Amino acid sequence: MADLTLFHTAKAHVETFDRLAPDADLTHVVRPDWLERAQGGIDAALRQDITQAIQAVQGPVLCSCTTIGDVAEKAGATRIDWPMMQKAAEIGGPVMLAYCLDSTRAPSTTLLERAFRERGKSAEIRALPLTGLWHHFTDGNNDAFHRQIATWVNTSLTLVADTSCVVLAQASMAGAARFIDTDVPILASPEIAIRALLKDV
């Protein structure tokens, strides 16, 4: 049995997680069609497909897609951004929530609020929509994608000086962290999640 089975909606995440956990036995399942179908809302058929696929797996499961995270969690998977949201709540607000897909905003906001609520805190969330940059990722131009995210985050941090941390809502955004020049904690989900799930492996 694998140490961890990961469900992705983009093939690019396979390399990311293999690099983060080179000694772990990872099984990757890539379903870009799930994200495409979810853009118009998650209907009963898609919910059933996701649930059946996850529940067919033995052992721990991680879902790297924020958009379908709620469905994946209900099916038994760990949402990639949950450990990150817990870390953000530990740091406290105000939190800058940067995202590049409209379908990400609601599930990310809800999950962040939940993490704060579990600590008995009220979440102050400042949304930073960067949806105009998503095409760089789908075109495979990761360098431009990450650098432009960083530019927007850097600019926003200069305008909002009291930000406690920045949450990069999607796993695909993680590479932007190295280009962001700030002392404010920048939280990216892949590394935080893999550490949390493989700590005993």
Phi and psi in degrees as a GROMACS rama.xvg file:
@    title "Ramachandran Plot"
@    xaxis  label "Phi"
@    yaxis  label "Psi"
@TYPE xy
-66.0209  151.153  ALA-2
-61.8713  -33.7398  ASP-3
-159.444  135.618  LEU-4
-106.977  129.712  THR-5
-114.686  132.229  LEU-6
-104.658  123.595  PHE-7
-121.143  156.503  HIS-8
-111.418  7.63313  THR-9
-145.224  133.868  ALA-10
-63.8795  -26.3142  LYS-11
-58.365  -25.1718  ALA-12
-72.3938  -21.4302  HIS-13
-59.8439  -50.1729  VAL-14
-62.4003  -39.9246  GLU-15
-57.2973  -49.2448  THR-16
-76.2165  -32.2245  PHE-17
-63.206  -35.3807  ASP-18
-72.6502  -36.9671  ARG-19
-72.054  -29.5556  LEU-20
-133.058  66.712  ALA-21
-64.8569  -22.161  PRO-22
-98.0045  -1.0054  ASP-23
-92.5484  154.02  ALA-24
-91.7405  97.2804  ASP-25
-106.384  135.78  LEU-26
-111.618  126.535  THR-27
-108.469  133.311  HIS-28
-120.408  119.684  VAL-29
-110.393  119.266  VAL-30
-131.905  76.3221  ARG-31
-62.6829  -24.2978  PRO-32
-64.6455  -27.8927  ASP-33
-64.5878  -42.73  TRP-34
-67.5722  -40.5549  LEU-35
-59.323  -45.7944  GLU-36
-68.1661  -31.7488  ARG-37
-75.9295  -14.1413  ALA-38
-63.1591  -27.8006  GLN-39
-95.5836  9.99432  GLY-40
107.708  148.605  GLY-41
-89.8464  108.457  ILE-42
-88.719  179.161  ASP-43
-62.8053  -37.0931  ALA-44
-66.563  -43.7149  ALA-45
-67.2173  -41.2527  LEU-46
-57.6666  -42.8848  ARG-47
-66.9104  -41.4961  GLN-48
-60.1717  -46.57  ASP-49
-64.8094  -46.1949  ILE-50
-61.5121  -46.7207  THR-51
-63.8024  -41.0362  GLN-52
-64.8019  -43.0225  ALA-53
-70.8227  -41.3817  ILE-54
-73.6075  -12.7718  GLN-55
-79.9119  -11.0276  ALA-56
-88.8917  139.032  VAL-57
-95.7782  136.265  GLN-58
94.9692  -179.95  GLY-59
-67.9352  145.401  PRO-60
-128.559  137.651  VAL-61
-120.43  130.89  LEU-62
-102.763  120.312  CYS-63
-90.9828  0.436185  SER-64
-100.826  120.177  CYS-65
-66.9205  -38.6296  THR-66
-60.955  -39.8603  THR-67
-100.131  11.2845  ILE-68
-57.0184  -41.1656  GLY-69
-63.9064  -44.2117  ASP-70
-63.7735  -43.8105  VAL-71
-62.1442  -40.5673  ALA-72
-63.8535  -43.4267  GLU-73
-64.9523  -23.9999  LYS-74
-84.9865  -8.67083  ALA-75
117.418  0.624035  GLY-76
-88.1201  159.672  ALA-77
-89.0226  132.154  THR-78
-77.1348  134.072  ARG-79
-58.2888  -31.7877  ILE-80
-90.4488  -3.68287  ASP-81
-65.6091  -49.6675  TRP-82
-58.3399  -35.0931  PRO-83
-66.756  -42.7894  MET-84
-65.0382  -35.9305  MET-85
-63.5287  -39.3139  GLN-86
-65.4013  -41.606  LYS-87
-61.5941  -41.3584  ALA-88
-66.777  -34.3543  ALA-89
-63.9897  -41.1119  GLU-90
-68.5515  -42.2438  ILE-91
98.9465  168.902  GLY-92
-95.1583  177.667  GLY-93
-71.5518  143.37  PRO-94
-109.065  129.546  VAL-95
-89.7661  117.99  MET-96
-103.549  105.007  LEU-97
-97.3254  132.853  ALA-98
-146.424  155.063  TYR-99
-118.796  2.35561  CYS-100
-132.042  132.601  LEU-101
-57.5538  -34.6753  ASP-102
-69.9109  -10.1588  SER-103
-86.4452  -30.4549  THR-104
-57.6262  -51.5226  ARG-105
-63.0429  -51.3961  ALA-106
-63.7347  -35.1387  PRO-107
-67.8669  -44.0247  SER-108
-62.9868  -45.1276  THR-109
-61.3479  -42.0741  THR-110
-69.2875  -38.751  LEU-111
-65.9622  -41.981  LEU-112
-61.3295  -38.8208  GLU-113
-63.199  -42.5363  ARG-114
-62.6624  -41.5961  ALA-115
-66.1397  -42.2804  PHE-116
-61.6514  -38.0958  ARG-117
-65.962  -20.7232  GLU-118
-97.1203  5.70341  ARG-119
72.9306  26.5863  GLY-120
-115.88  161.242  LYS-121
-100.05  131.427  SER-122
-86.6887  126.879  ALA-123
-105.033  109.035  GLU-124
-115.762  129.953  ILE-125
-113.365  108.689  ARG-126
-74.9517  137.758  ALA-127
-125.298  89.8804  LEU-128
-75.5507  128.274  PRO-129
-127.265  40.3134  LEU-130
-65.8334  -21.7672  THR-131
-70.8651  -8.68071  GLY-132
-97.2104  -10.3263  LEU-133
-59.7327  -31.9496  TRP-134
-61.7197  -27.431  HIS-135
-62.3093  -40.1351  HIS-136
-68.8212  -46.1246  PHE-137
-67.2131  -25.1549  THR-138
-82.5641  -6.03266  ASP-139
83.8307  11.1935  GLY-140
-95.4401  73.1922  ASN-141
-66.0828  -34.0867  ASN-142
-62.9089  -47.4682  ASP-143
-64.2213  -39.7971  ALA-144
-57.5875  -52.0659  PHE-145
-69.9999  -40.4849  HIS-146
-66.5417  -38.2872  ARG-147
-73.9651  -34.9729  GLN-148
-58.2491  -47.3278  ILE-149
-60.3969  -40.7296  ALA-150
-60.3066  -45.3945  THR-151
-66.4919  -40.968  TRP-152
-66.6643  -44.9513  VAL-153
-57.142  -45.5159  ASN-154
-64.1023  -43.6102  THR-155
-64.926  -36.4645  SER-156
-67.7345  -29.9065  LEU-157
-72.5046  -24.7427  THR-158
-86.9498  -26.1849  LEU-159
-123.509  92.3668  VAL-160
-75.0174  -20.0786  ALA-161
-97.4245  16.6456  ASP-162
-62.9819  130.456  THR-163
-85.1601  -35.0941  SER-164
-161.321  161.887  CYS-165
-115.37  129.945  VAL-166
-105.578  119.245  VAL-167
-88.0972  101.89  LEU-168
-62.5243  -32.737  ALA-169
-108.513  145.622  GLN-170
-57.3681  -34.3668  ALA-171
-64.9981  -17.7756  SER-172
-87.5099  -7.43324  MET-173
-55.8418  -36.8892  ALA-174
-63.2365  -15.1965  GLY-175
-71.3571  -22.1273  ALA-176
-57.9444  -37.3889  ALA-177
-71.2209  -13.8942  ARG-178
-99.5837  -2.95911  PHE-179
-90.9324  121.065  ILE-180
-101.544  93.1809  ASP-181
-162.621  159.273  THR-182
-90.0797  -7.29909  ASP-183
-70.4462  133.129  VAL-184
-58.6127  129.928  PRO-185
-108.388  116.33  ILE-186
-102.88  124.988  LEU-187
-123.219  137.806  ALA-188
-73.4688  -36.2048  SER-189
-57.8506  -52.2317  PRO-190
-66.7956  -41.008  GLU-191
-63.184  -42.3291  ILE-192
-68.5933  -44.122  ALA-193
-66.7397  -35.9958  ILE-194
-65.3223  -41.2389  ARG-195
-66.2394  -39.5506  ALA-196
-84.1649  -26.0159  LEU-197
-107.92  17.0321  LEU-198
-63.9552  -24.1292  LYS-199
-104.096  4.59115  ASP-200
